[in-house]
Amino acid sequence: MPDLRLPKDSAVFKTTVSLLTGLGAFSLATCTQAAPAFDSDSPWMLGDWNGTRSDLSAKGYDFKIDYTGEMGSNLQGGYDQDHTARYSDQFGFGTHLDLQKILGWDDAEFQLTITKRSGNNISNDRINDPRVGGFTSAQEVWGRGQTTRLTQMWYQQKFLDQTLDIKVGRFGEGEDFNSFPCDFQNLAFCGSQVGNWVGDIWYNWPVSQWAMRVKYHLTPELYAQVGAYEQNPSNLDRDNGFKLSGSGTQGAILPVELVWTPKFNGLPGEYRAGYYYSNADATDVYKDSNGQPAALSGEAYRSASSKHGVWLGLQQQVTSIASDHSRGLSLFANGTMHDKKTNAIDNYVQAGLVYKGLFDARARDDIGFAMARVHVNPAYRKNAEARNQANAVFDYDNPAYLPPQDTEYSAELYYGVHVTNWLTVRPNLQYIRHPGGVNEVDDALIGGIKIQSSF
């Protein structure tokens, strides 16, 4: 199969970069004539481009330049108690096309998004023991290679009075399945959680792969969806951010989900239940083909023909302010369970709350608190113990020692300051007990700041 990656000297790559650069330059050149740049009531920092942006939107062309920046500092504890800080960030350049307005194609749309991530993560070598790493991350925006990627390139078409919805192209599972907001800074409370615990097969944002998702509305409040996603580890490589070929594909991951979006007393909720199945070969985390500990026998770890798991998620607003129903208390919880033969994490649970508009004078601000528990598969822990036994290493301070991992607990409290309609700043405090599930690592207290802005 030919290699369809876009090299940096290719015409397509140069054209894409030139287009995005031109859009940025155009916005800077015209924003001085627009509803003023930096207007707190505008959804965009650079304004409406003298009305051009609204005119383009009315014709079906929407452009977005988003920025997320996260700082994390270990205030106390962790693997390395050096009190330092790290910063990581992401730019997102996107365009959304309403093809009904542009081409007259009923209920059709197209999305293209390119992301660029950079920076460093405090969790990697200050909070977690680098010999085994961690599970959660104090800066969720860091990860999957600090590089530029094609994150979305999909076409969506609705049929049968919009009851049937089909999406094809390049995108990640978490866009549609096991979806969850990302206002918290700790990874355990941000985005699709399945992708955090089976990340070797389920690739969350900003990684994309060839995929298809079919959704059908059984009622206005209830829909079922099924997907098929290319399982290709080469998509994770930093140099493959614009890879379009299927070379390296090992199989497919097939998620199915039922989603209910009721309103109780006029307050919105969302309830999700799903299952995923991977038909690619997987490796046992502990035993060889004879059922013995592979680390002790010296034999290869046995192979499994599949990998699977389930998830549950809920979000429900439970109170509101009479004058503004967008304000009030919302509760949420998520849980996942995974294949004990082939996965390091066997289960995860999380719960929390968000209150929007706690103070009348700050009606757009929000405050959130959440707690999570990540549990390591006992077989995975036994494998670490067997490796230490095979190497005759039993001292935690020995660099060759592989720390067995058990359970990690995380908590986060944040306050989101809605500075303007285009800028939100969320200072937060995180507490992690047994980082990476390693009992010998001191509990960590982390101070963070999350910045979300739209240009």
C-alpha positions as CSV (number, residue, x, y, z in Angstrom):
1,M,0.0,0.0,0.0
2,P,1.5,3.4,-0.9
3,D,2.6,5.8,1.8
4,L,0.2,8.7,1.7
5,R,1.9,10.8,4.4
6,L,2.2,14.5,3.7
7,P,5.8,15.5,3.9
8,K,6.6,19.0,5.0
9,D,7.9,19.9,1.6
10,S,4.8,18.7,-0.2
11,A,2.5,21.1,-2.0
12,V,-0.6,20.0,0.0
13,F,1.2,20.5,3.3
14,K,2.5,23.9,2.2
15,T,-0.9,24.9,1.0
16,T,-2.6,24.0,4.3
17,V,0.0,25.9,6.3
18,S,-0.3,28.9,4.0
19,L,-4.1,28.8,4.3
20,L,-4.0,28.8,8.1
21,T,-1.2,31.5,8.2
22,G,-3.2,33.6,5.8
23,L,-6.3,33.3,7.9
24,G,-4.4,34.5,10.9
25,A,-2.8,37.4,9.0
26,F,-6.2,38.3,7.6
27,S,-7.8,38.4,11.1
28,L,-5.0,40.6,12.4
29,A,-5.3,43.0,9.4
30,T,-9.1,43.3,9.7
31,C,-9.8,43.1,13.4
32,T,-9.0,46.8,13.9
33,Q,-12.1,47.5,11.8
34,A,-14.2,44.9,13.5
35,A,-16.4,45.0,16.6
36,P,-13.4,45.8,18.4
37,A,-10.7,43.1,19.0
38,F,-10.5,42.1,22.7
39,D,-14.2,43.0,23.2
40,S,-15.3,41.0,26.2
41,D,-18.7,40.3,24.6
42,S,-17.2,38.8,21.4
43,P,-16.7,35.1,21.3
44,W,-13.4,35.7,19.5
45,M,-10.3,37.6,20.7
46,L,-9.7,39.1,17.3
47,G,-13.3,40.2,16.8
48,D,-15.6,39.7,13.8
49,W,-13.2,40.8,11.1
50,N,-15.3,43.9,10.3
51,G,-18.3,41.6,9.9
52,T,-16.6,39.3,7.5
53,R,-16.6,36.4,10.0
54,S,-20.4,36.6,10.5
55,D,-21.0,36.9,6.8
56,L,-18.9,33.8,6.1
57,S,-20.7,31.9,8.8
58,A,-24.1,32.8,7.3
59,K,-22.8,31.4,4.0
60,G,-21.6,28.2,5.8
61,Y,-17.9,28.9,6.4
62,D,-16.8,28.9,10.1
63,F,-13.2,29.2,11.2
64,K,-11.7,28.6,14.7
65,I,-8.4,29.2,16.2
66,D,-8.4,27.9,19.8
67,Y,-5.7,27.8,22.5
68,T,-5.4,25.7,25.6
69,G,-2.5,26.3,28.0
70,E,-1.8,24.4,31.3
71,M,0.7,25.0,34.0
72,G,1.5,22.5,36.7
73,S,3.7,22.8,39.8
74,N,4.4,20.2,42.4
75,L,3.8,22.1,45.6
76,Q,4.6,19.1,47.8
77,G,5.4,15.4,47.5
78,G,5.7,13.3,44.4
79,Y,8.6,11.1,43.2
80,D,11.0,14.1,42.9
81,Q,10.1,16.8,45.5
82,D,11.9,19.6,43.6
83,H,9.4,22.4,43.6
84,T,9.3,23.3,39.9
85,A,6.7,24.1,37.3
86,R,6.0,23.0,33.8
87,Y,3.9,24.4,31.0
88,S,2.2,22.7,28.1
89,D,-0.2,24.0,25.4
90,Q,-2.1,23.3,22.3
91,F,-3.3,25.4,19.3
92,G,-6.2,24.2,17.3
93,F,-6.8,25.5,13.7
94,G,-10.2,24.4,12.3
95,T,-12.8,25.1,9.7
96,H,-16.4,23.8,9.6
97,L,-18.3,23.8,6.3
98,D,-22.1,23.7,6.2
99,L,-22.4,22.0,2.8
100,Q,-26.2,22.6,2.7
101,K,-25.5,26.3,2.5
102,I,-22.4,26.0,0.3
103,L,-23.4,23.3,-2.2
104,G,-27.0,22.7,-1.5
105,W,-26.4,19.2,-0.1
106,D,-29.1,18.7,2.5
107,D,-27.9,18.0,6.1
108,A,-24.3,17.6,5.1
109,E,-21.2,19.1,6.7
110,F,-17.4,18.8,6.7
111,Q,-14.8,19.4,9.4
112,L,-11.0,19.9,9.2
113,T,-8.8,20.5,12.3
114,I,-5.1,20.7,12.7
115,T,-3.6,20.8,16.2
116,K,-0.1,21.6,17.5
117,R,1.0,20.6,21.0
118,S,4.2,21.6,22.8
119,G,5.7,21.9,26.2
120,N,6.4,19.6,29.2
121,N,4.4,17.8,31.8
122,I,5.1,18.0,35.6
123,S,3.8,14.4,36.0
124,N,6.5,12.7,33.9
125,D,9.5,13.0,36.2
126,R,8.4,15.0,39.3
127,I,5.1,13.3,40.3
128,N,5.4,9.8,38.9
129,D,8.3,7.3,39.2
130,P,9.7,7.4,35.6
131,R,10.5,3.7,35.8
132,V,6.8,2.9,35.4
133,G,5.2,6.2,34.7
134,G,1.7,7.2,35.9
135,F,-1.9,6.8,34.9
136,T,-3.4,10.2,35.3
137,S,-1.7,13.4,34.2
138,A,-1.7,16.8,36.0
139,Q,-1.7,18.5,32.6
140,E,-4.1,16.7,30.3
141,V,-3.2,18.8,27.2
142,W,0.2,17.2,27.2
143,G,0.6,13.9,25.4
144,R,0.5,11.8,22.2
145,G,3.7,13.5,21.0
146,Q,4.4,17.2,21.1
147,T,3.9,17.7,17.4
148,T,1.5,18.9,14.7
149,R,-1.3,16.6,13.7
150,L,-4.3,16.3,11.4
151,T,-6.8,15.7,14.1
152,Q,-10.1,15.9,12.2
153,M,-11.0,15.4,8.5
154,W,-14.5,14.1,8.3
155,Y,-17.8,14.3,6.3
156,Q,-21.1,13.9,8.0
157,Q,-24.5,13.3,6.3
158,K,-27.9,13.0,7.9
159,F,-30.8,11.0,6.4
160,L,-34.5,10.2,7.2
161,D,-35.4,13.6,8.6
162,Q,-32.1,13.7,10.5
163,T,-32.8,10.5,12.5
164,L,-29.9,8.6,10.8
165,D,-26.5,10.3,11.0
166,I,-23.3,8.9,9.3
167,K,-19.8,10.3,9.7
168,V,-16.8,9.1,7.8
169,G,-13.2,10.2,7.6
170,R,-10.4,10.7,10.2
171,F,-11.3,11.3,13.8
172,G,-11.0,9.8,17.2
173,E,-13.4,7.6,19.2
174,G,-13.8,10.1,22.0
175,E,-15.5,12.6,19.7
176,D,-18.7,10.5,19.7
177,F,-18.2,7.5,22.1
178,N,-17.8,7.9,25.9
179,S,-17.6,11.6,25.3
180,F,-17.1,14.0,28.3
181,P,-16.2,17.7,28.7
182,C,-12.7,18.8,29.4
183,D,-12.9,21.7,31.9
184,F,-10.8,20.0,34.6
185,Q,-7.0,19.9,34.1
186,N,-6.3,16.5,35.5
187,L,-6.6,13.8,32.8
188,A,-8.8,11.6,35.1
189,F,-11.6,14.1,34.8
190,C,-11.1,15.2,31.2
191,G,-12.5,13.7,28.0
192,S,-13.2,10.1,27.0
193,Q,-11.9,8.0,29.9
194,V,-11.8,4.7,28.0
195,G,-9.0,6.2,25.9
196,N,-7.0,7.0,29.0
197,W,-7.0,3.4,30.3
198,V,-6.7,1.5,27.0
199,G,-4.7,4.0,25.1
200,D,-2.8,1.4,23.2
201,I,-5.9,0.8,21.1
202,W,-8.3,3.7,21.7
203,Y,-6.8,7.0,20.5
204,N,-8.2,10.2,22.0
205,W,-7.8,13.7,20.6
206,P,-5.5,14.9,19.0
207,V,-4.8,11.5,17.3
208,S,-7.0,10.6,14.3
209,Q,-7.5,7.4,12.3
210,W,-9.8,6.3,9.5
211,A,-13.2,5.7,11.0
212,M,-16.9,5.5,10.4
213,R,-19.7,6.2,12.9
214,V,-23.4,5.5,12.4
215,K,-26.0,7.0,14.8
216,Y,-29.7,6.4,14.8
217,H,-32.3,8.3,16.9
218,L,-34.8,5.9,18.3
219,T,-36.6,8.9,19.9
220,P,-35.7,12.6,20.1
221,E,-34.1,11.8,23.5
222,L,-32.6,8.4,22.8
223,Y,-30.1,7.3,20.2
224,A,-27.9,4.3,19.5
225,Q,-24.5,4.4,17.7
226,V,-21.9,2.0,16.4
227,G,-18.5,2.7,15.0
228,A,-15.5,1.1,13.3
229,Y,-12.0,2.6,13.8
230,E,-8.7,1.7,12.3
231,Q,-6.4,0.3,15.0
232,N,-3.0,1.4,13.8
233,P,-0.3,2.2,16.4
234,S,1.8,4.0,13.8
235,N,-0.7,6.8,14.0
236,L,0.8,7.6,17.4
237,D,4.2,8.3,16.0
238,R,5.3,12.0,16.0
239,D,6.4,11.8,12.4
240,N,3.0,10.4,11.3
241,G,0.8,13.4,12.2
242,F,-0.4,13.7,8.6
243,K,-0.2,10.1,7.6
244,L,-3.2,9.0,5.5
245,S,-2.2,5.5,4.4
246,G,-3.4,2.4,6.2
247,S,0.1,0.8,6.5
248,G,0.6,-0.6,9.9
249,T,-3.0,-1.4,10.6
250,Q,-3.5,-4.3,13.0
251,G,-7.2,-4.5,13.1
252,A,-10.3,-2.5,14.1
253,I,-11.9,-1.3,17.3
254,L,-15.7,-1.5,17.3
255,P,-17.6,0.5,19.9
256,V,-21.3,0.5,20.4
257,E,-23.2,2.9,22.7
258,L,-26.7,3.9,23.8
259,V,-27.1,7.5,24.8
260,W,-30.2,9.0,26.6
261,T,-30.5,12.8,26.9
262,P,-33.6,13.5,29.0
263,K,-34.7,16.6,30.8
264,F,-35.9,16.4,34.4
265,N,-37.9,19.4,35.5
266,G,-36.5,21.2,32.5
267,L,-32.9,20.4,33.5
268,P,-30.7,18.6,30.9
269,G,-29.0,15.3,31.5
270,E,-26.9,12.8,29.5
271,Y,-26.6,9.1,30.2
272,R,-24.2,6.8,28.3
273,A,-23.6,3.0,28.3
274,G,-21.2,1.4,25.9
275,Y,-19.0,-1.5,25.0
276,Y,-15.9,-1.8,22.8
277,Y,-14.3,-4.7,21.1
278,S,-10.9,-4.9,19.4
279,N,-10.3,-7.7,16.9
280,A,-6.6,-7.1,16.8
281,D,-4.2,-9.5,18.6
282,A,-3.4,-8.5,22.2
283,T,-0.7,-9.6,24.6
284,D,-1.3,-11.2,28.0
285,V,0.1,-9.0,30.8
286,Y,1.3,-11.9,32.9
287,K,1.3,-15.5,31.5
288,D,3.0,-17.4,28.7
289,S,1.3,-19.9,26.5
290,N,1.7,-22.6,29.1
291,G,-0.1,-20.5,31.8
292,Q,3.1,-19.8,33.7
293,P,4.5,-16.3,34.6
294,A,6.3,-15.3,31.5
295,A,8.8,-13.1,33.4
296,L,10.0,-16.3,35.3
297,S,9.7,-18.9,32.5
298,G,11.5,-16.7,29.9
299,E,8.9,-17.7,27.3
300,A,7.0,-15.1,25.2
301,Y,3.8,-13.7,26.7
302,R,0.8,-15.5,25.3
303,S,-1.4,-13.8,22.7
304,A,-5.1,-13.2,22.8
305,S,-7.3,-12.7,19.7
306,S,-9.2,-9.7,21.0
307,K,-9.6,-7.1,23.7
308,H,-12.8,-5.6,25.2
309,G,-14.4,-3.4,27.9
310,V,-17.4,-1.4,28.9
311,W,-18.2,2.1,30.2
312,L,-21.0,4.0,31.9
313,G,-21.3,7.8,32.2
314,L,-23.8,10.3,33.5
315,Q,-24.2,14.0,33.7
316,Q,-27.2,15.7,35.2
317,Q,-28.1,19.3,36.1
318,V,-30.0,19.1,39.4
319,T,-30.6,22.8,40.3
320,S,-31.1,26.1,38.5
321,I,-31.6,29.8,39.1
322,A,-35.1,30.9,38.3
323,S,-33.8,33.9,36.3
324,D,-31.1,31.9,34.4
325,H,-31.5,28.1,33.9
326,S,-27.9,27.8,32.7
327,R,-26.8,28.5,36.2
328,G,-26.9,25.8,38.9
329,L,-25.5,22.5,40.1
330,S,-24.6,19.6,37.9
331,L,-23.4,16.1,39.0
332,F,-21.4,13.6,37.0
333,A,-19.9,10.2,37.2
334,N,-18.0,7.8,34.9
335,G,-16.8,4.3,35.2
336,T,-14.9,1.8,33.0
337,M,-14.0,-1.9,33.1
338,H,-11.4,-3.6,31.0
339,D,-10.1,-7.0,29.9
340,K,-8.1,-8.4,32.9
341,K,-6.0,-10.7,30.7
342,T,-4.5,-8.0,28.4
343,N,-4.9,-4.6,30.1
344,A,-2.9,-2.9,32.8
345,I,-6.0,-1.1,34.3
346,D,-9.0,-3.3,35.1
347,N,-11.4,-0.6,36.4
348,Y,-11.7,3.1,36.9
349,V,-14.4,5.2,38.7
350,Q,-14.8,8.9,39.0
351,A,-17.5,11.4,40.3
352,G,-17.8,15.1,40.8
353,L,-19.8,18.2,40.6
354,V,-19.8,21.6,38.8
355,Y,-21.7,24.7,39.8
356,K,-22.1,27.4,37.3
357,G,-22.9,31.0,38.4
358,L,-22.4,30.5,42.1
359,F,-22.3,34.3,42.6
360,D,-24.7,36.7,41.0
361,A,-21.9,39.1,40.2
362,R,-20.0,36.3,38.4
363,A,-22.8,34.5,36.7
364,R,-20.6,32.9,34.0
365,D,-18.0,31.6,36.4
366,D,-18.0,27.9,37.4
367,I,-16.5,25.9,40.3
368,G,-15.8,22.1,40.0
369,F,-14.6,19.3,42.3
370,A,-14.0,15.7,41.4
371,M,-12.4,12.5,42.7
372,A,-11.2,9.4,40.8
373,R,-9.8,5.9,41.5
374,V,-7.7,4.0,39.0
375,H,-7.1,0.4,39.8
376,V,-4.3,-1.8,38.4
377,N,-5.1,-5.3,37.2
378,P,-3.6,-7.7,39.8
379,A,-2.1,-9.8,37.0
380,Y,-0.2,-6.7,35.8
381,R,1.1,-6.1,39.3
382,K,2.1,-9.8,39.7
383,N,4.1,-9.5,36.4
384,A,6.2,-6.7,37.9
385,E,6.8,-8.8,41.0
386,A,7.9,-11.7,38.8
387,R,10.3,-9.6,36.8
388,N,11.9,-8.4,40.0
389,Q,12.2,-12.0,41.2
390,A,13.7,-13.0,37.9
391,N,16.3,-10.2,38.2
392,A,16.9,-10.8,41.9
393,V,16.1,-7.1,42.6
394,F,14.0,-6.3,45.7
395,D,15.2,-2.9,46.8
396,Y,13.0,0.0,45.7
397,D,16.0,2.3,45.5
398,N,17.8,0.0,43.0
399,P,17.5,1.6,39.5
400,A,16.7,-1.9,38.1
401,Y,13.8,-2.4,40.4
402,L,10.3,-2.3,38.7
403,P,7.8,-0.9,41.2
404,P,4.6,-3.0,41.4
405,Q,1.6,-0.7,40.9
406,D,-1.7,-0.9,42.7
407,T,-4.3,2.0,43.0
408,E,-4.0,5.7,42.3
409,Y,-6.4,8.2,43.7
410,S,-6.9,11.7,42.3
411,A,-8.8,14.8,43.3
412,E,-9.1,18.3,41.8
413,L,-10.8,21.5,42.8
414,Y,-10.9,24.4,40.3
415,Y,-12.5,27.8,40.0
416,G,-13.2,29.0,36.4
417,V,-13.0,32.7,35.9
418,H,-15.0,33.7,32.9
419,V,-12.8,36.7,32.0
420,T,-14.4,37.4,28.7
421,N,-16.5,35.4,26.2
422,W,-13.3,34.3,24.6
423,L,-11.1,33.7,27.6
424,T,-11.6,31.5,30.7
425,V,-8.9,31.0,33.3
426,R,-9.2,28.0,35.7
427,P,-6.7,28.0,38.7
428,N,-6.9,24.5,40.3
429,L,-5.5,22.4,43.1
430,Q,-4.8,18.7,42.6
431,Y,-4.1,16.0,45.1
432,I,-2.8,12.6,44.0
433,R,-2.4,9.7,46.4
434,H,0.1,6.9,45.4
435,P,1.0,8.5,42.1
436,G,1.2,5.8,39.4
437,G,-0.2,3.4,42.0
438,V,3.3,3.1,43.6
439,N,2.9,3.1,47.4
440,E,6.5,4.2,47.9
441,V,6.0,7.5,46.1
442,D,4.8,10.4,48.4
443,D,1.4,11.8,47.9
444,A,1.5,14.9,45.7
445,L,-0.1,18.3,45.9
446,I,-0.1,20.1,42.6
447,G,-1.0,23.7,41.8
448,G,-2.3,24.4,38.3
449,I,-3.7,27.0,36.0
450,K,-5.7,26.1,32.8
451,I,-6.3,28.8,30.1
452,Q,-8.8,28.4,27.4
453,S,-9.1,31.0,24.7
454,S,-10.6,31.4,21.2
455,F,-9.1,33.7,18.7
